[in-house]
C-alpha cells in the first residue's frame, strides 16, 4: 500500500512538472525592438476611433490585461492604462495578458523598447509548424495560461530621462514626446510585431538556437512575392538573406481583403539597424507626418492614439482577433495637422558629398545656433554651436568624414526652437 501511494505521488509530481515545462524545449527569446527619439517636430494628433470617445484613464475591473509597474510615476500609470484601454477595444483575448512595464534609464537615443517575454513553437494547436509565436498569442490560441501570475507575457521599458507628455488629449507640446503613443507602440511589439531576423557583417540569420522564424518573420515577403524566411530560397545564414533584409522593398503579406491597403511596407533600410530594421512598418520613415503607429522613429509633438489599419491587419494575420469596427476604410479625417512645415532653414546642397551649408538668414533668434547631425539610429556624428550667425548666417559644416547615407540635420536657436531637415551624404 505504501509503495502504491508513493507511485501515485510520483506520478502526480511528474505531471505537475510536465505541465509547467511542456513548452520549454521549444522556447526562444528575442531582442527588444526600440523606438528612436528624434528632435524633429511633427505636431499632429491622430485621435482614437469614434467608438472610443468615452475612454477614460484607468483599467476596468474586468480587464484582461494585468500590468505590473516598476518605478513608475503615477501620472505615467494613468496614461499607460488609457493606452491599454485603446488596445482592449481593438483586439480580444480570452486569456489574461500580463505586462511588465519598466521606468528606467535607456540609451540616450532610445525613447522606449518592447518585446514578447518569450516565444514558443510546435505547441498543441500551433497554426504553423516550426514557427515561433509570442507567448500572449500562444495563450490566446490554446485558451490557457502557460506563464505564472508573476511572469510577464510582454515586457516594455520607457526612458525616464526623456521629456514626456502624460496627457490623454493629444495636445502634446513640440518639446515633448507623447507617452500614450509610446505605450501603444511598445505593446504592439509585445503582441507579435517582433522576431529573430539579425544581420552582421553582411550575413543574416535567425537569432535563436533553432534558426527558425517568428510568425511575424514568416509573413515578410519581397517584391517578387518570395517568403524571405524560406530557407530553400534564402539559405540561413547567408548573404542572400542579408541582401533581402536591407533591400528597402519588403512587405508584410496579409490575406484579409481590405480595399484601402494592398501592401504593408516593412522597414528595411539599406543599412541593417539593430532593433529598428524589419520590426517596424513603413519604408520611408525619415520624414515626419506618416502618422504610422509602428514607425521606427518618434517625433516631438506627435500623438497617435489610433492603432491604425496597417497594424491591426498585421496582428490579425498573426492570429489575433480584432474588432472589425476599428478597421476604418478612410482615415483621412482623423489627421489634424497643427503645425505647417517650417521653411525658415535652408540646407544645401542636398544630396552633398563634403561641405553642407546651413543658411540661417531667415531663422529667428540668431544670437547662437547649435547644429547637430544624427544618423538614423539617433547617434550624433556632428555637434557644434555657432555664436556669430547674426553676422555670418551661412554656416559651412565639413561632413566629409561621415559615411554615405541618410542623416537628420537639426538647428536649435537661442530660444531652443529646433528645426530638422533630412540630408543625404553621397
C-alpha positions, 0 to 999 in steps of 0.5 A: 500500500505504501509503495502504491501511494508513493507511485501515485505521488510520483506520478502526480509530481511528474505531471505537475512538472510536465505541465509547467515545462511542456513548452520549454524545449521549444522556447526562444527569446528575442531582442527588444525592438526600440523606438528612436527619439528624434528632435524633429517636430511633427505636431499632429494628433491622430485621435482614437476611433469614434467608438472610443470617445468615452475612454477614460484613464484607468483599467476596468475591473474586468480587464484582461490585461494585468500590468505590473509597474516598476518605478513608475510615476503615477501620472505615467500609470494613468496614461499607460492604462488609457493606452491599454484601454485603446488596445482592449477595444481593438483586439480580444483575448480570452486569456489574461495578458500580463505586462511588465512595464519598466521606468528606467534609464535607456540609451540616450537615443532610445525613447522606449523598447518592447518585446514578447517575454518569450516565444514558443513553437510546435505547441498543441494547436500551433497554426504553423509548424516550426514557427515561433509565436509570442507567448500572449498569442500562444495563450490566446490560441490554446485558451490557457495560461502557460506563464505564472501570475508573476511572469510577464507575457510582454515586457516594455521599458520607457526612458525616464530621462526623456521629456514626456507628455502624460496627457490623454488629449493629444495636445502634446507640446513640440518639446515633448514626446507623447507617452500614450503613443509610446505605450501603444507602440511598445505593446504592439511589439509585445503582441507579435510585431517582433522576431529573430531576423539579425544581420552582421557583417553582411550575413543574416540569420535567425537569432535563436538556437533553432534558426527558425522564424517568428510568425511575424518573420514568416509573413515578410515577403519581397517584391517578387512575392518570395517568403524571405524566411524560406530557407530553400530560397534564402539559405540561413545564414547567408548573404542572400538573406542579408541582401533581402533584409536591407533591400528597402522593398519588403512587405508584410503579406496579409490575406484579409481583403481590405480595399484601402491597403494592398501592401504593408511596407516593412522597414528595411533600410539599406543599412541593417539597424539593430532593433529598428530594421524589419520590426517596424512598418513603413519604408520611408520613415525619415520624414515626419507626418506618416502618422504610422503607429509602428514607425521606427522613429518618434517625433516631438509633438506627435500623438497617435492614439489610433492603432491604425489599419496597417497594424491591426491587419498585421496582428490579425494575420498573426492570429489575433482577433480584432474588432472589425469596427476599428478597421476604418476604410478612410482615415483621412479625417482623423489627421489634424495637422497643427503645425505647417512645415517650417521653411525658415532653414535652408540646407544645401546642397542636398544630396552633398558629398563634403561641405553642407551649408546651413543658411540661417538668414531667415531663422529667428533668434540668431544670437547662437545656433547649435547644429547637430547631425544624427544618423538614423539610429539617433547617434550624433556624428556632428555637434557644434554651436555657432555664436556669430550667425547674426553676422555670418548666417551661412554656416559651412559644416565639413561632413566629409568624414561621415559615411554615405547615407541618410542623416537628420540635420537639426538647428536649435536657436537661442530660444531652443526652437529646433528645426530638422531637415533630412540630408543625404551624404553621397 
